[in-house]
Every structure is written in C-alpha cells, then in structure tokens.
Amino acid sequence: MSLIPWYFDPISPFAWLAWNHLQRAGLRARMQPRPILFAGLLDHYGNVGPAEIPSKRQFTYRLVQWRAEEERIPFHFPPAHPFNPLNALRLCIAAGSTESAVSSVLEFVWAQGRDPSQPDEATLLAAQLGIEDPAAALTDPRIKQQLRDNFEAALADGVFGVPTAVFEGQRYWGDDCVPMLSQAIAEPERFRAAPFSDLDELPMGVARKR
C-alpha cells in the first residue's frame, strides 16, 4: 500500500493537532511527511497568512488553544508566533522526515512551546533528533534542495495550505479533514461517484476582480 504525501510546516499549530488526529485514527503510518515552507505557498498564491490579519490571528490562536484543551492534546504556544521555521524544517529533513522526527519537531514547538528559530533552541532540537552537527545540517545544500523539491511537489499536487494530505489526487487540508481522509481511504468509491465527482465541474457564478 503506497504512502500518502502529508505536507506540513511546524509553524502551523494545526499541523500538531492533525498529527495527533492522524495517530488517533491509526493513519500516521500511512503518511509520507513532507516538510514545506508555508510562506512559499502564501507567496505563490498571493495570499496572506492568518497571523497577518490581526482579528484572524487572535481568533486562530484562541481556537487552537481551545481545541487542544478540549481534545486533551498537550499544547503550549512558543514565545513568539509566527517564527522563522527554516531551522525546524531543515532539521526534520536532516533526520529523515520520519514519523519519529516529525513527532519530535512538532512536540518541540507545540507541546514544549519552544522557538526553533533561536540558535540555542535549534541546537537542542537537533540533539533531540540525534543530529550531531546541527550547523552542518542547517547549511547542507542537499537538505535545502530537498526542501525545495518538497515545495515543488506540493505545488504539483495543488496544495494551497498546511497541513494537507493528498490521496487519489484529492487534497485533505487541515486537522479537521482527518475523518474525511480516513473515510476516503476506507471507502474510496464514495468519493469517486456523484455528488463528489460532479463538484469539480461546478461553474463559477461570479469571479472577484483583482
């Protein structure tokens, strides 16, 4: 059974929620984690992140805090957000982007409340990942290239946000889509037939001028 690409950036608290939901649904082993830079998606599509709209930033932070508490998921915001996620992304790739590595990176940020953009914190995260030379890992051209390759794969898969799983050409975005993904895996024929099969051809009634 082939693995399902799962695109994520540890800058997103929803990646941490989704990672826990995937575990509870028994789907983590089906995922192929692919770290990508969320800011790159925003630039590509000409969007702004939720943290860039003050009222949305406040709502989003309160929402994820409440969701984590309601679902009893260990959760603690890093000292500042958004932060630069490149250290975390590159260290995750250096550690093989394995299930264990992804767990360590997301726990570091969202359960321990740490900021991997800080040099001392990046060193600590590297130690938790078993990386002996974090400076080398963070500057390794092969790791930087893998991050770029992951991003290009995300664009090819039509990914527009994180976290997103891609199954049978369809995107399952956000932590709240895990139940839908689980059902798509269990009952793929349901999503191949109407009304789902008709939705891609639904015409747009009006397009906003830009």
Backbone torsions as a table, in degrees:
resi	resn	phi	psi	omega
1	MET	NA	125.6	-175.3
2	SER	-72.7	152.2	179.1
3	LEU	-78.0	155.2	-177.3
4	ILE	-104.1	119.6	177.9
5	PRO	-58.7	133.3	177.5
6	TRP	-129.0	105.5	-176.9
7	TYR	-90.2	133.4	-177.1
8	PHE	-153.8	160.8	172.4
9	ASP	-135.6	126.9	-178.8
10	PRO	-64.1	-5.9	174.4
11	ILE	-68.2	-21.8	-176.6
12	SER	-92.1	122.1	175.8
13	PRO	-64.6	-23.4	179.1
14	PHE	-68.9	-23.2	174.5
15	ALA	-63.8	-40.2	179.3
16	TRP	-67.7	-43.6	177.1
17	LEU	-61.6	-45.9	-179.0
18	ALA	-63.0	-39.3	-179.4
19	TRP	-61.1	-39.1	176.1
20	ASN	-69.4	-39.4	179.3
21	HIS	-66.0	-38.4	177.1
22	LEU	-62.9	-38.1	177.3
23	GLN	-63.2	-47.2	-178.1
24	ARG	-66.0	-28.5	179.0
25	ALA	-86.9	-1.6	-179.4
26	GLY	71.1	28.3	-174.4
27	LEU	-110.5	-5.4	-176.1
28	ARG	-56.9	-41.2	-177.4
29	ALA	-67.0	-17.4	178.7
30	ARG	-84.4	-12.2	-174.4
31	MET	-87.4	147.9	169.4
32	GLN	-115.0	93.2	-175.5
33	PRO	-62.7	134.3	178.2
34	ARG	-131.6	99.5	178.3
35	PRO	-64.7	133.5	176.5
36	ILE	-138.8	163.7	179.1
37	LEU	-91.2	110.1	-178.5
38	PHE	-58.6	-38.9	-179.5
39	ALA	-58.5	-31.1	177.3
40	GLY	-64.5	-38.7	176.4
41	LEU	-64.6	-42.8	179.2
42	LEU	-59.1	-44.9	179.0
43	ASP	-64.3	-42.4	-177.0
44	HIS	-62.2	-41.8	-176.7
45	TYR	-94.6	-2.0	180.0
46	GLY	70.6	34.3	-179.3
47	ASN	-105.4	169.9	169.8
48	VAL	-115.4	151.7	179.6
49	GLY	-77.5	159.8	179.7
50	PRO	-59.4	-28.8	-179.5
51	ALA	-75.7	-9.1	-178.8
52	GLU	-92.4	-3.9	175.8
53	ILE	-114.2	109.1	-170.1
54	PRO	-50.3	-46.6	-177.8
55	SER	-69.7	-35.5	177.5
56	LYS	-70.5	-36.8	176.9
57	ARG	-58.6	-49.1	-179.6
58	GLN	-61.5	-45.8	-179.9
59	PHE	-62.1	-46.1	-176.3
60	THR	-62.1	-43.7	-179.5
61	TYR	-64.0	-41.7	179.0
62	ARG	-67.3	-37.4	179.7
63	LEU	-63.1	-49.5	-176.4
64	VAL	-68.1	-34.6	176.4
65	GLN	-62.2	-45.4	179.6
66	TRP	-65.4	-43.7	-179.7
67	ARG	-60.0	-45.1	-179.0
68	ALA	-62.9	-42.6	179.5
69	GLU	-65.4	-43.4	-179.5
70	GLU	-63.4	-35.7	-176.3
71	GLU	-96.6	4.8	177.8
72	ARG	54.6	46.8	175.1
73	ILE	-101.8	124.9	178.0
74	PRO	-54.0	129.6	-172.0
75	PHE	-153.4	131.9	177.2
76	HIS	-155.6	121.9	-179.0
77	PHE	-64.0	143.8	171.4
78	PRO	-65.4	166.7	-174.3
79	PRO	-62.7	-22.8	176.4
80	ALA	-148.5	145.9	-179.4
81	HIS	-153.1	137.0	-0.4
82	PRO	-72.4	158.7	176.1
83	PHE	-122.3	169.2	176.6
84	ASN	-77.9	116.1	-174.1
85	PRO	-89.8	3.4	-172.7
86	LEU	-59.5	-40.9	179.1
87	ASN	-59.0	-46.8	-178.8
88	ALA	-64.1	-42.1	179.8
89	LEU	-62.8	-47.0	-177.4
90	ARG	-69.1	-38.7	178.6
91	LEU	-66.8	-35.7	177.2
92	CYS	-63.0	-43.6	178.4
93	ILE	-66.1	-40.5	178.8
94	ALA	-60.9	-29.9	178.9
95	ALA	-88.3	7.0	174.2
96	GLY	95.0	1.1	-177.7
97	SER	51.4	35.5	179.3
98	THR	-78.2	169.1	176.6
99	GLU	-57.2	-42.1	179.5
100	SER	-65.0	-41.9	-179.3
101	ALA	-65.7	-43.6	179.1
102	VAL	-62.2	-42.9	178.0
103	SER	-59.0	-44.6	-178.5
104	SER	-63.5	-43.7	-178.3
105	VAL	-66.1	-47.5	-177.6
106	LEU	-68.7	-37.1	176.5
107	GLU	-65.0	-39.6	-179.4
108	PHE	-57.6	-45.7	-176.8
109	VAL	-79.0	-48.9	-165.7
110	TRP	-103.7	-15.6	173.4
111	ALA	-101.6	-38.5	178.7
112	GLN	-89.8	-15.8	178.3
113	GLY	68.0	42.7	-177.1
114	ARG	-108.7	157.6	-178.4
115	ASP	-109.6	102.5	-176.1
116	PRO	-71.7	-5.6	177.3
117	SER	-74.9	-16.6	178.4
118	GLN	-82.2	134.4	-174.3
119	PRO	-54.1	-45.7	-179.2
120	ASP	-64.9	-37.8	179.6
121	GLU	-69.9	-38.0	177.1
122	ALA	-62.7	-38.5	176.8
123	THR	-63.3	-40.9	178.5
124	LEU	-66.0	-43.0	178.0
125	LEU	-62.7	-42.7	178.5
126	ALA	-58.5	-41.5	178.4
127	ALA	-62.4	-41.0	178.7
128	GLN	-65.2	-26.9	179.6
129	LEU	-89.3	-3.9	-179.4
130	GLY	78.3	23.8	179.0
131	ILE	-93.8	117.2	-173.5
132	GLU	-77.8	-31.8	-176.9
133	ASP	-125.0	82.7	-176.8
134	PRO	-62.5	-34.6	179.9
135	ALA	-60.9	-41.7	178.9
136	ALA	-67.4	-41.0	-179.5
137	ALA	-63.6	-40.7	-175.9
138	LEU	-71.7	-19.6	-178.7
139	THR	-113.1	3.4	-177.7
140	ASP	-65.7	120.1	-179.5
141	PRO	-59.0	-31.0	-179.7
142	ARG	-67.9	-37.5	179.1
143	ILE	-70.0	-41.5	177.0
144	LYS	-61.2	-39.9	179.5
145	GLN	-67.3	-38.7	178.1
146	GLN	-62.4	-39.5	177.4
147	LEU	-63.1	-41.2	176.9
148	ARG	-66.0	-40.8	179.1
149	ASP	-63.1	-41.0	177.6
150	ASN	-59.9	-41.3	-179.6
151	PHE	-65.1	-43.4	178.6
152	GLU	-63.6	-37.2	176.9
153	ALA	-65.0	-38.2	178.0
154	ALA	-62.3	-44.8	177.8
155	LEU	-61.9	-42.0	179.0
156	ALA	-62.6	-30.4	178.8
157	ASP	-86.6	1.9	178.3
158	GLY	75.1	21.4	-178.6
159	VAL	-70.3	133.3	-179.1
160	PHE	-121.7	-9.0	179.8
161	GLY	-157.6	173.7	179.2
162	VAL	-129.6	147.3	-3.8
163	PRO	-81.2	151.6	178.4
164	THR	-139.9	129.1	170.2
165	ALA	-99.6	144.5	179.6
166	VAL	-120.5	114.4	-177.3
167	PHE	-130.1	124.7	-179.2
168	GLU	51.3	41.5	176.1
169	GLY	78.6	0.9	179.8
170	GLN	-108.6	146.5	-178.8
171	ARG	-98.8	135.3	178.0
172	TYR	-120.9	99.0	-168.3
173	TRP	-100.3	133.6	173.7
174	GLY	91.1	165.8	-179.7
175	ASP	-72.5	-28.2	-177.1
176	ASP	-77.0	-5.0	177.6
177	CYS	-91.2	-1.4	-178.6
178	VAL	-59.9	-42.5	176.9
179	PRO	-61.4	-37.4	177.7
180	MET	-66.5	-42.4	176.9
181	LEU	-61.3	-44.1	179.7
182	SER	-58.7	-42.4	179.9
183	GLN	-71.5	-35.2	178.0
184	ALA	-62.9	-36.9	178.1
185	ILE	-69.5	-40.5	-177.4
186	ALA	-77.5	-34.1	-176.2
187	GLU	-132.8	65.0	-175.0
188	PRO	-59.7	-31.0	-177.9
189	GLU	-62.6	-30.4	180.0
190	ARG	-60.0	-39.1	-175.0
191	PHE	-88.7	-5.5	175.8
192	ARG	-92.1	-14.4	-175.3
193	ALA	-105.8	170.7	176.1
194	ALA	-63.8	148.4	4.4
195	PRO	-83.4	-9.1	-176.5
196	PHE	-62.8	-40.3	-177.3
197	SER	-66.7	-20.2	-178.8
198	ASP	-86.7	-17.8	-170.0
199	LEU	-69.2	-29.2	-179.7
200	ASP	-65.4	-22.5	-177.9
201	GLU	-99.3	4.5	-179.7
202	LEU	-64.2	122.9	-176.8
203	PRO	-73.0	152.7	174.4
204	MET	-84.1	131.5	179.1
205	GLY	-78.8	-33.5	-179.9
206	VAL	-155.4	147.1	178.1
207	ALA	-118.6	132.0	-179.5
208	ARG	-70.8	135.5	178.0
209	LYS	-75.4	141.2	179.7
210	ARG	-116.0	NA	NA
